[in-house]
Amino acid sequence: VPACHQLISIAYNLGKVDEYDKSSVILSDVCRKLFKGVTSLDYMPSDRLHLLVKAYHMRAICFTKMAKWKPALDQYDELIPLVAKESGRGSLDYMSLTIRKAALLVTLKNYAAATELLRNYFQMADINDGAGNELIVGPDDHSLALDTSAAIDLKLGKVDDAITTFEKKLAFLEEHLPQDKEMKSDAMHKLGCLLSYKKNHEEALPLLQSALDTRKFLFDGRNKFLIESSWAVAATNQTLGDTDKALADYEILLEKIDLVEDSPINSVVVHNSAGKLFFEDGKIEAAVSSFTKALEGVESQGDDALKKNIMLNLANALAAKGEIDGAFDLYEDLERMGKRKRTQLYYFTLYNKSLLLIKVGEKEQAKDILNDIIETRSSKADDTKGNVYITLGILSVEEKKIESGLNYYEDALAMFVDERYDISSITQTKKLMAMAYLETKKYDVAITILEDALTELSQPGMERKFYQLMKAEVWNCMSKVYQRRGDHSSAKNFAKLALQTYKSELGERHPITLRNVSNVSVLLLEEAEGLTKSEAKSIIDAAKFEMEGALGAFLSLNDSWAYRFDVASLKTNLGLVAVWQGKPKKARKLLKQIEGIEVLADSVLEKRIATLKVLLEKLEKEKEK
């Protein structure tokens, strides 16, 4: 017995320095020594039995640490009956070992046996709690039981049950381990992730943010748990449409992710998600860079589905950047790779390729592709068809085939409402329908459709930024309808509503806000056209002041290509103001700057530039006289 005491101490110290293999060998020697001269466990002296229990327990831990799951389970099967005999089935030691065995069974995918062990434990724990007694086991073991129970629920697809379990764990930690910030942050993170999975993003974000804040205090910037939390918060902010916060989160994440060893998140996925966010925010260069890094990283991972997704995202970004050949090469590679199986991504590829064909003027070829998607019977194309109908509707309206365009929009609306309720796509479709009716001067119909869209966006639970920005878009459409109707006062009011929303949600120097400053200024200029020079002066001066501020802000963004049309539009309007003020030199200078920008043919901007040229030439002739 003294020798075994000594050996157990040695084994313990080896375990403390992670020498589990050596420790288990010594513990096996202890077990042989304890059985020497003993024919059966029933006849083993109590002092030996106590040491045997200790040796079995330590050996079970060693096998677990070495990931030798079956030997570890066999050891627990030997150990638990001994503990039951020594301490009783309701003892702390017995229950603690039962919980640990259940966790091991989950690792071995024996969920039924693990569930049965935990059920017995929780029943006893509930009885004990109901009697007002202390915990049967220590707080750490009870937390492990909750974690194991949640793991089983998730493996069996019972996400709601897992959420309930983590809610219980969080409440338990608040009561019994309030100072254990690490365990609490882990529970908050996991609960937040599950709530996000269930689309309860608003409820998830405070938990994820709290977990991140705690981990910032606990760990340094290269800790894997901190990176894990940063990713969760960034992704949730992205889903909730809080672009500014998500961008800030991703920029920090991208700086640190490659510095973290044993990262729990895939850096390729992070680069891909960040690229999507940059793309949606109009930061095309950053998007291309992020997708390129993701594509380089995925090559070594062997994840074919992720690789194709990144290729499609990169193709879309290159198309937006104007690198047409590179985009077409990727689309054609994806089309060839997916032709046999024809997955959902295959149809997304065809759809995006058609958009690029439209962009380069190959509308008939694009229509052929879009009609092929509509005619396919494969359910894999269903998620694409709504957008296909929208695109065909836009093309029809451009060709003045309004009735055909409206029919396509109705088909799109049916897809978005019946197949998968998508409020964003529904709103977009209704805006397009209203603009189509505007082309036929059916102003009341257009206004009714837009009012219906606003009603849908004003339901309870739609107060967050994502929905407010959609409402601003609808208000801008209302402004256009009233403008065409000749009601400049209402047009200006709706444009100002939209502008105020963009200022509060995006900030005063965001490109979208600046564009809306320009829109309101144009309405002011149009309002001034019907007034006398003295009456119009204050209105035009106000519009000029706002436009000069917006132009300066766009130029300060240092991306002349991305904002070229915005700059051209503002300079055109300022040129018109200069003409009105009788300043031909200033107007001519602005016109020369505009002529260096390639403007889309037949666009509203091109027509305004043509108007500026005519008015400027007229003014110059008058000045010559």
N, C-alpha and C positions, 0 to 999 in steps of 0.2 A: 504493500500500500504506500509506504513512503516513497519508494522508487517511482510509482505511478504518479504520485503528486508532483514529483520533480519533473517527470517527462511531460506532464500536462502543462506545467509552467513554461517549459521550453517550447512546446507546440504553440502555446498562446503567443509567446513573444515572436515566433516565426510568422504567425498569422498577422501580427501587427505590422510587419514589414513586407506583407504581401507574398510571403514564401509559403503559399497554401499547399503546394505539392509536398514539400518537406514536412510541413506540419501534419498532413494527413497520414504520411508514412509513420511518424512517431505515434500518432493517435491509434493507428492500427496495432502497433506494438504494445501500446497500453492495454488495448482490449484483449490481446492474447495473454498478457500477463495476468489480467484480472480473472480470466477464465481458468487459469492454471489450477488444477486440483478441484475444480467445481464441475460437477456433472450436469447440473441444470440451474437455470436462473432462479428456480424456486428455492434452491439451497445456497444461493450466493449471500454471503454476509452483507449486512446493511452498509458497512463502510466501503466495501467493494462496489456494491450496487450504485451507491451515490456517485462514485468516480466513473463507473461505466456510463451512467446517464450523461455525465459531463463530457466524457470522451465522444460518445455518440453524437451529442449535440454539436460539439466543435467540429467533428468530422463532417456532419451534414452541412455546416456552414462552409467548410473548406471546399467540398464538392460543388456547392452552389457557386462559390466565388470562381471556381475553375470551369464553370459552365458544364459540369458533368451532371446533367439533370437526372438521369436514371439512377446512378449510384446515390445521389442526394435523396431522391424519393425513397429508395430502398432503406436508406439510413433512417429517414423519418418514420418509416413503417416499423422499424425495429425500436426506435426511440419512444414513440408515443405510448405504446402499451406499458413500457417501463415507468414512464412518468405518471400514467394513470394509476399504476400499482403503488408507486411511491407517494404521490401527492393527491391523487383523486381526480376524477373527470371534470370537476368544476373548478379546479385550481387555476391560478394564474399561469403557471408553467405549462399546464396541459393546453389551455386555450391559446396561449401564445404560439406553441408549436403547431396547433391546428391551423391557425391563420397562416403561418409560414408554409405549411404543407399545401394549403389551398393556393397560395401564390405560385408555388412550384408546379402544381397541377395545371394552372393556367398557362405557364410557359410550355408545358408538355401538351397543351391543347385538350386536356381532359376537363372540359368546362362543367360537365354534369357532376363529376365527383367534387370539384372545387366548390360548386354552388351548394351542394349538400353540406359540406363542412362549414361554409360560411352561414348557411341558414341556421344550423344548430347554434353557432356562436351568437348570431344576432338575436335569436330567440332568448338565449340565456342572458344576453346583455340587456335586452328590453325588460325581462323579468326583474333583473337586478336593479335597473334604473327606476322601474316602477315602484320598487320597494324602498327607494331613496338611498340605496347603498352606493359605495364608490364603484369606479370602473372595475370590471373583472380583470382586465389587462392594463398595461401601461398605455399612455396616450399614443406613443409611436406605433404600438401593435394595432390599436384600434384604427389609427389612420391607414395602416397597411391593409387592414380588412376592408375599409371603405374603398381604397384604391383598387384592390383586387376585385371587389364586387363591381366597380365601375368598368374595369377592364373586361370582365365577363360580359357585361351588358353591351359594350361596344363591339366585342367579337361576335355577339349574337344579333347585332343590328338594333339593339334596344337603346337608341340614343336618348330618348326622353327619360328612361330609367337612370341612365348614366348621369344626366343633368341633375336629377333629383338627388342622386348619391353625392355628387360634388357639392351641391347646396348644403346637404347635411354635414359634409366634411368641413366646409367653410364655417358653419355655425359651431361645430365641435371645436375647431381650432381657436375660434374667438373665445370660447369658454375655458378650454383646458390648456391651450398652448399659445396664449396671446402674444408672447415674446418671440415665438418662432417665426420670424418674418420670411425666412426662406421657404418653409413648408406652406405658409399662407399664400405667398406669391405664386407658388406652384399650383395650388388649388384654384386660385383666381384665374391664372392663365388657362388652365385646362377647361374650366367652366366657361370662360369667355370664348375659347375656340369652339366648344360644342354649341354654344348659343349662336355663334356666327354660322356654323354648319347648318343650323336650323333656320337661318335667315333672320334671326333676331339680333341684327347688327347694332341697333341703338342700345339694346340691353347689354350686349357683349362689350362694347367699346369702353365703358367706365371700368369694367373688371380688368380688361386687357391693359388699359392705361395705368391702373393702380398697380398691377403686377409689374409693369415696366418701370414705373417710378420706384417701386421697392427694390427691384433688381439693380437699378442704377446705383442705389445706395449700398447694396450688398457686394456687388461685383465690379471688376474693372471693365473697361470698354471692350476687351477682347474675349469676355466670357461667353460661352455658347448659349447659356440661358438668357443672357441679356440680348444677344442677337435674335434668339427665338422670339422673345417678347417684342422686339423692335419690328420684326417682320409681321407679326400678328397685328400690331397697331397700324402699321403702314397699309397692310392689305384691307383692314376694316375701314380705315379712313377713305381708301380708294373706292371701296364698294359703296360707302355712304355718300360719295360724290364730293367729299371735302378735298379737292384737288391740291390746294395749297399745303395743307398739313401732310397729305400723303407724299407730295413731292419732297417736302423737307425731310420726312421720315426716310424715304428711299435714298436720298442723297447721302445721308449719314450712314445708312445701312450699306450702300455700295462702297463707301470708303473703307469700311471695317471688315466686310464679310470674308475677304481673302486672307485676313490676318488671323482668323479664328481657327484653331485646331479642333478637329472632331466636331465640326459645326452640325447642329441638328437639322439645318435647312439646306436645301440644294441651291447653291449660288446661281446655277443656270436658271432655275425657276424665278429667282429674285430678279436677275437681269431681264428676263422675259417680261415679268410683271411691270418692272420699272419702265421698260420700253413702251408697253401699252399705255402707261400713264403719261409719259412724255408725248407720245403720239396724240393722245386725246387732248392734251394741253397745247398742241400746236408746236411743240419743241421737236421738230423733225430730225434735226442733226443729232440731238441727244438720243432720240428713239433709235435711229439707225445704228449709232454706236453701241447702245445697250443690246439691241437684237443681235448685232454682229458678235459681241462678246458671248452672248448666250449660245449662239450657233457654234462658235469655236469650242465652248465648254461641253456641249452636249455630244460632240463627236466621240469622246472617250467614255461616255456613259452607256451607250448601246440602247438608249430609249428612243425607239423609232417614232412613236406617236408624238413625243415632246419635240423631237427634231423637226417634224413636219409642221407642227404648230408654230415653231419659231421661224421656219422658212416662210410661212404664209405672212406672219407679222412683219418680217423684214421686207418681203415683196411689197406689201402695202405701204410701208414707210418709204421705200425707194420710189414707188409710184408717186407718193405725195411730194417727194423731194425733186421729182423731175428726172430721175435716173431711169428712163423708160426701158432701155435695153436690159438693165440688170433686173428690173421688176419682171419683165416678160420671161426672162430666162428662168427665174425661180418659179413663176406660175406654171410654165411648161414642164419643169422638172416635177413639180407636185402633181400635175395632171397625169403625167406618164406613170408616176409611182402609185397613184391611187386609182388608176383606170380599172383594174381588175376587181378590187373589193368595193370601190365606190362608197366610201365612208362619208360621214357628215362633213369632214374637212375637205373631201374631194369637191363637194358641191359649193362649199364656201370659196374654194379656190376658183372654180368656174365663175362664180358671181363676181369676185373681186377682179378677175381677169377681164370680165365684160365691162366693168367700170373704167378700167384703164383703156380699153378699146374705144369707149365713148370719149374719153379724154383726148385721145389722139385722132378723133374724127371718124373712126371705123364703126359707125352706129349700126349699120345693117348686120355686120358680123357679130356685134354685141347682142343685138336682138335675137339672132339665131341661137346663141348660147342661152340667153335668158328664157326663151320659149322652150328649149330642150329641158331646162330645169323644171319648168312648170308641168311639162307633159310627163315627166318621170313618175312612176308609181311608187318608187322607193320612199319609205318613211324617213330615210336618212336625209332627204332633201327638204323635209317639212320646216325645219328651223331656218332655211334659206328662203323659202318661197315668199314669205311676207315682204322681205326686202326686194325680191325680184319683182313682185307686183308694183311696189313703190317706184322702182327704177323705170319700169315700162310705162307707168303712169306719168312720170316726169317727162319721158321722151315724147309721149303722146301730146301732152300739154304744150311742149315746146314746138310741136308740129301743128299746133292749133286744133288738134283733135281732142277737144275738151271732153266730149261725152265718153270717148274711149278711155281717156285718162281717169275720169271719175269712176268708171267701172273697175279699172285696175285698183284704184284706191279703196273701193268697197271690198274687193277681194282681199286686199292687204289687211284691212280692218278686221275682216272675218277671221283671218289667220291669227292675228294678235289677240283677239278677244276669245275665240273659241279654242284654239290649239294651246295657247299659253298666254295668260293675261299679262301683257307687258305694257304698263302705263306709259313708258317712255316712247315706245314705238306707236302706240295708239295716239298719243299727243302729236307726234311727228306727222302721222297720216292725216289727222284732222286739220293740221295747219296747211298741209298740201292741198287738201280738199277745198278749204276756204280760199286759198290762193287761186285755185282753178275756177271756182265760182266768181271770184273777183274779175277774172279775164272775161267772163260773160256779163259783167256788170250786175250780177245777182248779189248785191251788197247785203241785203237782209239775210239771205241764206248763209253767206259767208260769216256774218256776225253771229248767227245762231249756232253754227258749228263751233266757232271759237269760244263762245260763252259756255257751250256744253263741255268743251275741253277744260276751261277754267273751273267749272263746277266739280269735275272729276279730280282736279288737282287741289281742291280746297277741302277735301274730306279730312276727318280727324286722323292724326298720325302722319299727315303730309306737310308738316311745318318745317322740316329740315331743308338744308341748303339745296339738295338735289331737286326737290320739287319746286322750290322758290325760283330757281333758275329756269325751269321749264315754264313756269307761269310768266316770267319775263319775256321768254320767246313768244308766247301767245299774245302778250300785250303788244309786242312789236308788230305782230301780224294784224292785230286790231287797228294799230296806228296806220298801217298801209291801207287797210280797207277804208277807213274814214278819210284818209288823205285822197284816195281816188274818188271818193264820194263827194269831195269838196268841203268836207267838214274839218277845216284845219285846226280848229280849237280842240275837238275831240282827239284828232290825230296826235296833236302835241301833248295832250294830257296822258294818253296811253304810252307814248314814247318816253315821257318823263317818269311814269310808273316803272317802266322797264329799266331805265337808267338808274333810278334810285335803288332798285333791287340789286343791280350789278355792282353799284358802289358799296352797298352794305355787305353783300355776300362775297365779292371778289376783290374789292379794294379799288381805289380811284385810279390807279395806274395800270390796272390789268388791261391787256389788249381788247378784250370784249367790252369792258367799260368804256375805253377810249373810242371804240367804234360807235357805241351808242351816244357818246357825246357828239360825234360827227353827225349821226342821224338826227338828233334833236336840233343841231345847228342848221341842217338842211331845211328842216321844217320851219325854222325861224326865217330863213332866207325866202322860202316860198310864201310865208305869211307877209313878208315885207314887200313882195312884188306888187301886191294890190293896193299899196299905200302910197301917199305922197312922200316926196323925198324927206321932208322934215319929220313926218310921222314914222318913217321907216328907219331913220338914222340910229335911234337908240337900240332898236331890235337888231340891226345889222352889226352895230358895234359890239353888242353882247355876243352874237354868234361868232364874230371874228375873234374875239377874246378867247372863247371856248375852243375854237378850232386851232388857234395858234398854240394853245396849251396842249391840246391832244397831239398835234404834229410834233411838238418838242418832245413829248413823252414817247411817241413811237420811235423817233430818231435815237432817243437815249437807250432803247432796248438793244441797239447794236446788232440787228438782224435785218438788213435791208431787203434781202430776198423774201423772207417770210412775211414781211409787212409792206411789201411794195405796193399792193393795191390800196391799202389803207392810206399810205403816204400820198399816192397819186390822187385819191379821192379828196383828201383834205387840201392838197395844193390846188386842185381844180376849183374847189369851192372858194378858197382864198383868192384865186384868180378872178372868179366871178365877182367877189366883193371888191377887188381892186378896180375892176371895170366899172362897177356901180359908183365907186368913189372917184372915178375919173383919173385913175393912175395907170396908164397904158404900159409904162416901163416896168412897173412891178408885176403887172399881169403877164407881160411878155416873158419876163425872167422865170416866173413860175411855170409858164407853158413850156418853155425850153427844158426845164427840169422834168416835167411830166412826159415829154416826148421821148425821153431816155428810158422810159418804163414800158415794157411790152404789156398792153392791155388786151383783155379778151374781146374778140370781135362780137359785135351786136350786143354788148353788155350795156347796162345803164350808165356805167362809168364812161364808156366810149362815146355815148351820145352826149353826155354832159361836157366832155372835152371838146366835141365838135361844136357844141353851143358856145363854149368859151372862145373858140377860134373865131366864130362868126361875129360875136359881140365885140371881141378885141379888135378885129379888123375894122369894124364899123367905127369904134371909138378912135382908132388911130387915124382914120380918114377925116373924122370930125376935127381932131386936133391939128391935122395938117392945114385945114382951112383957116 
